[in-house]
Every structure is written in structure tokens, then in C-alpha cells.
């Protein structure tokens, strides 16, 4: 079961990068906010299809929806912000750097959320995040230096 979770996590990462590139290309053609709207309209239609195929397992009682805290419904709003920001940045930053920068943001947001939710602060995770940030900075520095001097990786 753990192996399946790992494979699905990797697949989620792959689809995230591919979707970001597709969405950015759409936004380039029809506009930033129009591309985001189209993304969420199609997402709504696909979600409705999943819902239709899973109606028997759904609990639509009013107590279920009312017992959920209001902040839990804000994921869609944050998702729109992610798509708009990604659509804006994807043509401006390489897919590699954008993915790493987003990963670093997710990593530190996760550390903060874990701390707020459970008062648990993992020094190992913070050090790991700092190493990833340092590695990215190091790589960016040498990429810029190579561009400035006209060198490439194959030289």
C-alpha cells in the first residue's frame, strides 16, 4: 500500500508540472484570467463526472456540510491563486526552477502548518529545506555565471 502511495505522489507531481505548462500555454493564447477560468470550468465538469459515478458513496446530509469549518471550503480560492500565479510565472521561469521554488514554498508552508496544528517543529525538515534552498541558490548562481560568460554545460 505504501508503494502505491509513493507512485501516486510521483504521478501527482508529474501531472502538476504538465498541467502548469498546459495552463500557461492556454493563458498565453487567450489571456491570464480567461485561461484560469477555463481551467476551473473544465475542472468543475470533470469533478461533476467523478461525483456522478460516486453518488452512492457520498453523504449529502446537511449536517455533513454544516459540520465542516468554513475555512475548509477556501481550497478552491487558493487553487485559483495557484493557477493564476503559475500561469503568469511559467513562461518567465524554467520549469525546473519553478518546480523547485514551488517545492520550497510547499515545504516551508508544510513545516509552518505542522507547527501551528500540532506544536511540532522538525529541525530535520527545516535543515533539509535550507539545503534544498542552498542547492537551488548555488545552481542559479552558476547558471547565471555561465550565461554571463557564454559557457554551457557541454564546454
C-alpha positions in Angstrom: 0.0 0.0 0.0 2.9 2.4 0.8 4.4 1.7 -2.6 1.1 2.7 -4.3 1.1 6.0 -2.3 4.7 6.7 -3.4 3.8 6.1 -7.1 0.6 8.2 -6.8 2.6 11.0 -5.2 5.1 11.0 -8.0 2.3 10.9 -10.6 0.7 13.9 -8.8 4.0 15.8 -9.2 4.3 14.9 -12.9 0.7 15.9 -13.6 1.2 19.2 -11.6 4.2 20.2 -13.8 2.5 19.1 -17.1 -0.8 20.9 -16.1 1.1 24.0 -15.2 2.8 24.1 -18.7 -0.5 23.4 -20.5 -2.4 26.1 -18.5 0.4 28.6 -19.1 0.2 28.0 -22.8 -3.5 28.4 -22.8 -3.2 31.6 -20.8 -0.6 32.9 -23.3 -3.2 32.4 -26.1 -6.4 33.5 -24.5 -5.3 35.6 -21.5 -4.2 35.0 -17.9 -7.6 35.2 -16.2 -9.5 33.7 -19.1 -7.2 30.7 -19.0 -7.7 30.3 -15.3 -11.5 30.5 -15.7 -11.3 27.8 -18.5 -9.1 25.6 -16.3 -11.7 25.7 -13.4 -14.7 25.3 -15.7 -13.2 22.1 -17.2 -12.2 21.1 -13.7 -15.7 21.5 -12.5 -17.1 19.4 -15.3 -14.6 16.6 -14.6 -15.4 16.8 -10.9 -19.1 16.5 -11.6 -18.4 13.4 -13.7 -16.5 11.9 -10.7 -19.3 12.9 -8.4 -21.9 11.2 -10.7 -20.0 8.0 -10.7 -19.7 8.0 -6.9 -23.1 9.2 -5.8 -23.8 6.0 -3.8 -20.7 6.6 -1.6 -21.5 10.3 -1.0 -23.2 11.6 2.2 -25.2 14.7 1.3 -26.8 15.3 4.6 -26.9 18.9 5.7 -25.1 18.0 9.0 -22.1 16.8 7.0 -21.7 20.1 5.1 -22.5 22.2 8.1 -20.1 20.4 10.4 -17.1 21.4 8.2 -15.4 24.6 9.3 -15.8 27.5 6.8 -12.1 27.8 6.2 -12.1 24.3 4.8 -14.0 25.5 1.8 -11.4 28.0 0.8 -9.2 25.5 -1.0 -10.8 26.4 -4.3 -9.9 30.1 -3.8 -6.3 29.1 -3.1 -6.3 26.8 -6.1 -7.4 29.7 -8.3 -4.5 31.8 -6.9 -2.1 28.9 -7.7 -3.2 28.6 -11.3 -3.1 32.4 -11.9 0.4 32.7 -10.4 1.6 29.6 -12.2 0.2 30.8 -15.5 2.0 34.1 -15.0 5.4 32.6 -14.0 5.6 29.5 -16.2 6.6 31.4 -19.4 9.1 33.5 -17.4 11.0 30.9 -15.3 12.2 27.5 -16.5 10.0 24.5 -15.5 12.9 23.2 -13.4 13.4 26.3 -11.3 9.7 27.0 -11.0 9.1 23.4 -9.7 11.9 23.8 -7.2 10.7 27.2 -6.0 7.2 25.9 -5.6 8.5 22.8 -3.7 10.5 25.0 -1.4 7.3 27.1 -0.7 5.3 23.9 -0.1 8.0 22.5 2.2 8.2 25.6 4.4 4.4 26.1 4.4 4.1 22.4 5.5 6.5 23.0 8.3 4.6 26.0 9.5 1.3 24.3 9.3 2.6 21.3 11.2 3.9 23.7 13.9 0.6 25.6 14.1 -1.6 22.4 14.0 0.5 20.2 16.4 3.1 22.5 18.0 5.6 20.2 16.4 8.8 21.7 14.9 11.1 19.4 13.0 14.6 20.7 12.9 15.5 18.0 10.4 12.8 19.3 7.9 14.0 22.8 8.4 17.6 21.9 7.7 16.5 19.8 4.7 14.6 22.8 3.4 17.6 25.0 3.9 19.8 22.5 2.0 17.3 22.5 -0.9 17.2 26.3 -0.9 21.0 26.5 -0.8 21.3 24.0 -3.6 18.9 26.0 -5.7 20.7 29.2 -5.0 24.1 27.6 -5.9 22.7 26.2 -9.1 21.1 29.6 -10.0 24.4 31.4 -9.3 26.3 29.1 -11.6 23.7 29.1 -14.3 23.8 32.9 -14.3 27.6 32.9 -14.3 27.6 30.5 -17.3 25.2 32.7 -19.2 27.2 35.8 -18.4 30.5 34.2 -19.6 28.9 32.4 -22.6 29.8 28.9 -21.2 27.4 26.0 -21.5 27.2 22.7 -19.6 29.0 20.9 -22.5 32.0 23.3 -22.6 
